[in-house]
């Protein structure tokens, strides 16, 4: 991984820290309530959160290369973070092909299944925790229909077209993808497992924000209110095309925490703190992922040299 890729995350961290300093100075927040022990627990939960989230793809693919899959996941997220679209997804597909020899169609099907499962879980949890009222007010569900219908129309045009060979090749890929996806989708046991992991991931996210609130002495929000905010923020971030939900996640969390009764300075503090800490952890793991794959490439290069002698 080129270390130039770290420039954007570093800039985001600098902006977040600047925002934290400005919030502290302008709002005169009470620093005596700060409890650093909660940050240690926060860090442990965050690492477990990242590892568990990365396990979904290899489980769907039916492979047991969990450690390598974890580093692929971290590398893809760091590489794709500076881009205006979610480039991390094609990077992840490419890395699974290169290092685990998993076909592009199979990995794409797994990632789509994972994404749909994530949205399904977020919608169901959002309804259960009362977060759906936010989406109805913001009319997010209407905006979501536009890209969905666009994709459906494009696919129908491609499938129904009977012209050039290029279209036939696309049809073939779509057919292979459809068969692969149907095989994954028909596995009920897999659905329960991935759904369970996704629910645990969301619960960890909720606990993570609760720990941040506790670390600054905020205990006025109930766990139900925090859950509602986190789940709704997660759904908005998931359906956005911005990598990492930069801006979308932060603004949504600040706004929704405010709706639940938290004053905006503390809401901004929680949102920026979570963003800064998560980017910092991701950067550290991204550097380790870079070293991990650099070592693999070096060994493969030495083996090819020895084989040619």
N, C-alpha and C positions, 0 to 999 in steps of 0.2 A: 504494500500500500504506500503510495506517495504521501509524504508528510504534508504536502500542500493541501491534501484533503482535510487536514485538521484545522486549516485556517478558518473556515466557516464556523465550525463548532466553537472555536476559541473566541471568535467575534461575538457569537451568541452569548457565551458565558460572560464576556466583558460587559455586554449590554445588560444582562440580567443582574450582575453584581452592581453595576452603576444604578440600575433601577432600585435595587435593595437599599443601597446607600442613600439614594434620594428619598425613598419612602421612610427610612429611619429618621432622617434629618427633618423632613417636612412634617411628618405626622407625630413625631416625638413619642414613638412607641416605647412601652415599658420593657426595658431589657432585663430587669431583675427577675422577670418570670421565666427567662430562658432556661431550659432544661436539656443540656447536651446529651444526657444518657439516651434520650429518645432517638437522637440522630444515629447512634451506634446500632440500635435495633432497626432503624430505617435502612441503614446500609445493608445489613444482613438480609432483610426482606427484599431489597432491591436486587441483590445478586441472585437470590433464589427465584425472584420474579423473572429476571432475564433468562436464566437457565431453563426454567419450566416453559416459558413462552417459546423458546427455540426447539423444544422437544416435539412440538406438534407435527412439524413437517416430516422428520424421519419416521415417526410413528405411522403417519398416513402412508408414507412410501413403503413401509414394512421393512426398514433397514435398522441395524443396530449400531450404526456409527454415530452415536450420540455426541461424543466429544467433538469430532470433526464437524458435525452438523452445527453444533453450537458456535464454533469459530467461524464457520461459513456465514451463519446468521449475523454475527457481530460484524464481520468484514463487510457484508452487503449493506448493512445499515449505515456504517461509517462512510463507505464509498458513495452511497446514494444521498447522504445528507445535504451536500452543497447544491444539489440540482433542484430545479423548479418543479419537477415531477417525481414520482416515486420510482426513481431509477434503481433503487435497491432491490426491487423485485426481479427484473431481468438479470441483474448482477448475481443474485442468489441462484437463479435458474442456471446461469452459466457456470457458477462455481460447483454446483451439484453435478453438472455434466462433466466438468474437468476433473474434479477430485474424487467423485464417487461413481462416475460413469452411469448416472441416472439420466434417462432420456429427457429431452426438453418437454415433450408432451406430458410425460408422467409427473415431472416436477411442477409444471404449470397447473395440471389438474389438482395436485395436492395443495398448492398455494391458494387456488380458487376455492377449493373445498374449505380450507382453513379460514379464509376471509368470510365466506358465507356463514360458516358456523359462528364466527366471532360476531357478525352483525345480528344473527338470530338470537344468540345468547344475550347480547346487549339490549335488543328490543324487548325480549321477554323479561329480563331483569329490570329494564326501565319501566315496564308496565307494572311489575310487582312492587317496585319501590316508589311508584308515583312520578317517575321522571318524564313520562311520556307527555305530561302536561306542558313541559317546556318546549318540546318539539312541535306540539300542536300550535302553541302560541307563535313560535318562530316560523311555522309552516315549512319546516325542514323536510317533512315527508313529501311535500309537493316538489321541492327542488330535486329530491332524490329520484323522482319518477323520470325526469328529463334524461339523465345519462342512461338509465335503464332502458327506456324506450328507444333511445338512439342506438344502443348496442344491439337490441333485438332487431331493429329495422335493418341495420347494416348486415347482420348475420343472415337474415332472410333474403336480402338481395344477393348475397354471395352464394347461398345454397341454391336459390332458384335460377341463378344465371347459368347459361349453357354456352358460353362463348369460348374464350381463349384457354390455352393450356395452363396459363398462370392461375386462372380461376379454378381449374380442375385440381391443381396442386393445393390451393387453399382449401378446397372442399375436402380433399383427402386428409389434410391436417386437422380440419374441424371434425371430420368423422372419427379419426383416431382419438382426438381429444374427447369427443363425446363418449366413445366406448370406454375410455380410461376413467372418465369422470363417473359414468354410470356404475362401473365396477366398484369405485370407492363409495359412492353414494348409497349403494344397496347393502353395504356392510353395517348392519345395525349395531353390532358390538363396537365397531370403530367409532360410530357416531356418539355412543354413550361415553366412550373414553375421551374423545376430543372435547366433547361438551363439558365433561367433568373438569378437564384441565383448564378449559376456558373460564369456567365459573371460578375455579381456584385462583386463576390469574387475576380476575376482576376483584375478588375478595382481597387479594394481596395489595392491589392498587388502592382499594378503599382503606385498608389498614395503614398503608404508606402515608396517605394524606392525613389520616387521623393522628399518626405519630408526629407529623410536622405541626399540626395544630396543637398537640399536647406539648411539643418542644418549646412553643412560644407562650404557653400558659392559657391556651384557648380551650375551654371545655363547655362552651355554651351550646355547641351544635350536637345534636344526637347522632348516633351512628346511622340512623335512617336518613337523615338529612345529608350527611356526608356521602352515603351510598348513592343517593339520588343525583347529587352533583357529579360524582365521579363517573357513574355509568352513562349519564347523558353526555358529559364531556367526551368520554371514550367513543360513543357512537358518532358524535359530530366529527371527531378527529378521524375516525375510521373511514367515513364516507367522503372526506375531503381528499383532494389530489395533492395536498401539500405534504412533502416528506417530513415525518416527525410531528406533523400538525403544528409547525412553527407559527405562532401568532393565533391560530384558530383555537388550539387547546388552551393557551394561556388566557386569552380574552374570555373564552367560554367559562373557564373555571372561576375567574374573578367575578364575572357577571352572576353566575349561578350561586356562588358563595354569598354574594351580596343579596340575592333574592331570598336566600335562606336566613338572612339576618346578620351575617358577619360584616363588620365595617370594612370598607374598601381598602384602607391601608393594610390591614391584616390579611385580607383576601389576596392582594397583590404580593404581599410578603410570602404567603404560602405557595402561590403559583410560581413566582420567580425562583424561590428556593428549590422547589421540586424540579423545575426545568434545569437549573444550574447543577444540582446534584446528579440528575440523570444523565446529562450531557457529559459531566466529568467522569462518571462511572463508565459510560459508553466509550469515551475517548481512551481511557486506560485499557479497557478490554479490547478496543479496536487496535491499539498498538500491539498488544499481546497476540491478537489474531494475525496481524501483519508479520510478526516475527515467526509465528507458527507456520504460516504458509511459505514464508521465505526459506525456512529450514527444510520444508518438504521439497520445494523446488530445487534447493541446493543438492539434496540427496538424490533426487531424480536426475539432475545434471551429472553428478558423479557416477551414478549407475550407467547412464548412457555412454559416458566416456569410457568407463571400464569395459562395457560390452563391445564397444567398437575396436578395442585393442586386440 
